[in-house]
Amino acid sequence: MKTLCKSCDHVREVVAATGSVFLLCQLSRTQPSFPKYPPQPVVECGGYRDTNSRPQRFQLQTLADTFAICRLAAADPIPAWAEGGVVSITRTAEELSIVCSQQRVPQQVTHEGDWRCLRVVGPLDFSLVGVLSALSGTLAAAGISLFAISTFQTDYLLVRQTDLAAAVTSLAAAGHDVAS
């Protein structure tokens, strides 16, 4: 039965004398048109917890390399230097973006350098909900910006080199395991 309390720890199913089935929750605010108790259909519950969005704990690994986020013209071919290790290539109608080791990027290429990478240990199941939300929310609360990359198996969070220590501290304080 679909309801706000689909995964509330305080809900139970009750059957009325008429045979109607309702979900009843001790923490709910009930609909005023049902003055008798029980059963009263749940319309709002303070005990609601969506099992897909519960705080999740992840293992992360700090990669040793320093990365650059590069911008090229949309029509440019993928350059030969965009290879090795972690490389992300995204083409849109407006640009070609490449994330790769900073050492490989030619000086004349438009880029932002000095990014460090935290890899979420995977593989991650496609049914997982809130992976980036759990991690980015923690970093946002600490005032740390990020650049996220997702692959088939996992996610990568890039943070500025100057924010790496604070990012690791914040993620660890939130219950995530961060290894170097």
C-alpha angles and dihedrals in degrees: 000000000000117000142134086265097057091133104016114138090220101054129105134174117247131186118217122220087257090059095252114142120223137172113235124198129188092214097047132114103226132217110268092221088072104065097168121083122240121054112032122154114245115243099166132011131192090199096058115132121173105216090212093059102041113131106280127204119218138188114233132187124207109225117222097225127090113229139209129208108218134196123204133168115283093243096048116115118244104272123236092238090065095090144092131059116359110002126162121191122188125176124193132165088266104043153349110241122194128185114193145129109315090225091066097053116101113233094240092060116100105246148142111231140191098062122148124206132227113194118205105228107244174089092227120200115241090231092065111112126203101017096136091035093057093048100037092045090057092049093045090053087055092049094249120141121212144190112218129206124187126198133180092272107029151346132262126206119202118200129176114271089241090057098045098097092047091047092052091047093049094047092047091049088054090056100262119134111233118188128182 
